[in-house]
Amino acid sequence: MTLSVIYLDIDNFKWINDNHGHQTGDGVLTEIAATIRSVLRDGDHAARLGGDEFGVLLWNTSSTASGLIAARIVDAVRELGQRFPGSELGASAGYATPTNGTETVEDLLHAADTAMYQVKITGKNSARRSVPPPVA
């Protein structure tokens, strides 16, 4: 059984709290969680990792399919953000799939997190696949 991981950070979430208050921000996080779940298949799992970060576990999913799911999540969060003009609310996602079958969940989460940070650095609001380290 193959496990893929998506690491998701909500872009510009602080704007929601600063301009609409923390109660609204909490509601938006709840809506984002529901939005993420709506994109997933039965058996996949999503969880809030803290703050405005989420992790997603995908079972039996290729790298290509993981990328499509991550992109759907990014698009759905961006669409949700349109309810808050000026917020530029969106999502940056990194995803990782096993390359040699020996990776742990922690390895995959770290790889997906690294890919997500690359998205943040290069413009936000998209999804990126982790690049496996070179084989020694």
LOBA-770682 format. One record per residue (C-alpha): x, y, z; residue in one letter. Coordinates in Angstrom, 3 decimals, padded with zeros to 6 digits. Layout:
LOBA-770682
+----------+----------+----------+---------+
!       px !       py !       pz ! residuo !
+----------+----------+----------+---------+
!        X !        Y !        Z !       a !
...
+----------+----------+----------+---------+
This chain:
LOBA-770682
+----------+----------+----------+---------+
!       px !       py !       pz ! residuo !
+----------+----------+----------+---------+
!  000.000 !  000.000 !  000.000 !       m !
!  001.441 !  003.389 ! -001.034 !       t !
!  001.084 !  006.459 !  001.140 !       l !
!  001.481 !  009.971 ! -000.244 !       s !
!  001.542 !  013.158 !  001.811 !       v !
!  000.443 !  016.736 !  001.122 !       i !
!  001.643 !  019.566 !  003.365 !       y !
! -000.511 !  022.663 !  003.022 !       l !
! -000.004 !  026.190 !  004.345 !       d !
! -002.728 !  028.804 !  003.986 !       i !
! -001.411 !  031.927 !  002.264 !       d !
! -002.198 !  035.342 !  003.737 !       n !
! -004.374 !  033.919 !  006.517 !       f !
! -003.168 !  036.591 !  008.957 !       k !
! -005.058 !  039.143 !  006.850 !       w !
! -008.343 !  037.430 !  007.768 !       i !
! -007.598 !  037.619 !  011.504 !       n !
! -006.307 !  041.195 !  011.282 !       d !
! -009.244 !  042.509 !  009.240 !       n !
! -012.148 !  040.329 !  010.374 !       h !
! -011.119 !  039.087 !  013.825 !       g !
! -010.091 !  035.745 !  015.240 !       h !
! -013.635 !  034.418 !  015.464 !       q !
! -014.024 !  034.853 !  011.710 !       t !
! -010.541 !  033.392 !  011.248 !       g !
! -011.543 !  030.302 !  013.234 !       d !
! -014.617 !  029.936 !  011.028 !       g !
! -012.501 !  030.249 !  007.892 !       v !
! -010.137 !  027.520 !  009.157 !       l !
! -013.167 !  025.287 !  009.754 !       t !
! -014.358 !  025.997 !  006.197 !       e !
! -010.890 !  025.292 !  004.808 !       i !
! -010.851 !  021.933 !  006.614 !       a !
! -014.261 !  021.088 !  005.148 !       a !
! -013.064 !  022.231 !  001.711 !       t !
! -010.017 !  019.968 !  001.935 !       i !
! -012.180 !  016.996 !  003.007 !       r !
! -014.561 !  017.632 !  000.102 !       s !
! -011.714 !  017.095 ! -002.376 !       v !
! -010.477 !  013.860 ! -000.801 !       l !
! -011.538 !  010.312 ! -001.509 !       r !
! -012.923 !  007.873 !  001.039 !       d !
! -010.037 !  006.584 !  003.116 !       g !
! -007.840 !  009.682 !  002.702 !       d !
! -007.308 !  011.805 !  005.810 !       h !
! -006.654 !  015.468 !  006.515 !       a !
! -005.699 !  017.139 !  009.776 !       a !
! -004.824 !  020.584 !  010.952 !       r !
! -001.191 !  020.484 !  012.044 !       l !
! -001.293 !  023.839 !  013.805 !       g !
! -001.940 !  027.458 !  012.997 !       g !
! -002.876 !  027.569 !  009.334 !       d !
! -001.093 !  024.376 !  008.281 !       e !
! -002.726 !  021.099 !  007.266 !       f !
! -001.464 !  017.638 !  006.445 !       g !
! -003.171 !  015.185 !  004.111 !       v !
! -002.560 !  011.436 !  003.826 !       l !
! -003.462 !  009.819 !  000.517 !       l !
! -003.609 !  006.038 !  000.174 !       w !
! -002.638 !  004.236 ! -003.022 !       n !
! -002.020 !  007.431 ! -004.944 !       t !
!  000.569 !  008.012 ! -007.649 !       s !
!  002.652 !  011.147 ! -007.783 !       s !
!  000.534 !  012.415 ! -010.678 !       t !
! -002.732 !  011.807 ! -008.808 !       a !
! -001.290 !  013.382 ! -005.639 !       s !
! -000.424 !  016.480 ! -007.651 !       g !
! -003.938 !  016.682 ! -009.063 !       l !
! -005.465 !  016.390 ! -005.587 !       i !
! -003.074 !  019.017 ! -004.199 !       a !
! -003.939 !  021.368 ! -007.078 !       a !
! -007.673 !  020.850 ! -006.465 !       r !
! -007.192 !  021.766 ! -002.811 !       i !
! -005.223 !  024.905 ! -003.744 !       v !
! -007.941 !  025.920 ! -006.240 !       d !
! -010.723 !  025.282 ! -003.713 !       a !
! -009.012 !  027.380 ! -001.016 !       v !
! -008.393 !  030.186 ! -003.528 !       r !
! -012.089 !  030.081 ! -004.448 !       e !
! -013.038 !  030.276 ! -000.764 !       l !
! -010.759 !  033.304 ! -000.431 !       g !
! -012.776 !  035.201 ! -003.027 !       q !
! -015.381 !  035.767 ! -000.313 !       r !
! -012.846 !  038.087 !  001.346 !       f !
! -011.852 !  040.704 ! -001.249 !       p !
! -008.360 !  042.020 ! -000.628 !       g !
! -007.291 !  038.980 !  001.369 !       s !
! -005.493 !  037.140 ! -001.421 !       e !
! -006.289 !  034.030 !  000.624 !       l !
! -004.865 !  030.963 ! -001.020 !       g !
! -002.774 !  027.900 ! -000.309 !       a !
!  000.725 !  026.652 ! -000.914 !       s !
!  001.050 !  022.884 ! -001.102 !       a !
!  003.919 !  020.460 ! -001.283 !       g !
!  003.393 !  016.781 ! -001.912 !       y !
!  005.533 !  013.697 ! -001.685 !       a !
!  005.178 !  010.108 ! -002.773 !       t !
!  007.568 !  007.273 ! -001.995 !       p !
!  010.466 !  006.925 ! -004.418 !       t !
!  012.050 !  003.721 ! -003.152 !       n !
!  009.538 !  002.313 ! -000.676 !       g !
!  011.733 !  002.775 !  002.389 !       t !
!  010.539 !  006.275 !  003.320 !       e !
!  008.751 !  006.743 !  006.617 !       t !
!  005.718 !  008.969 !  007.072 !       v !
!  008.062 !  011.474 !  008.703 !       e !
!  010.333 !  011.387 !  005.624 !       d !
!  007.371 !  012.042 !  003.344 !       l !
!  006.017 !  014.827 !  005.546 !       l !
!  009.448 !  016.480 !  005.645 !       h !
!  009.767 !  016.219 !  001.847 !       a !
!  006.269 !  017.642 !  001.327 !       a !
!  006.990 !  020.454 !  003.820 !       d !
!  010.204 !  021.326 !  001.962 !       t !
!  008.316 !  021.416 ! -001.354 !       a !
!  005.636 !  023.622 !  000.221 !       m !
!  008.285 !  026.120 !  001.344 !       y !
!  009.626 !  026.202 ! -002.212 !       q !
!  006.121 !  027.179 ! -003.366 !       v !
!  006.036 !  029.955 ! -000.745 !       k !
!  009.408 !  031.278 ! -001.918 !       i !
!  008.507 !  031.211 ! -005.609 !       t !
!  005.125 !  032.912 ! -005.476 !       g !
!  002.607 !  030.982 ! -003.366 !       k !
! -000.817 !  029.676 ! -004.372 !       n !
!  000.201 !  026.486 ! -006.149 !       s !
!  001.331 !  022.910 ! -005.549 !       a !
!  004.777 !  021.390 ! -006.022 !       r !
!  006.115 !  017.858 ! -005.911 !       r !
!  009.038 !  017.126 ! -003.667 !       s !
!  012.231 !  016.259 ! -005.464 !       v !
!  013.740 !  013.068 ! -004.091 !       p !
!  017.322 !  013.331 ! -002.876 !       p !
!  019.978 !  011.882 ! -005.163 !       p !
!  020.783 !  008.242 ! -004.546 !       v !
!  024.290 !  007.835 ! -003.122 !       a !
+----------+----------+----------+---------+
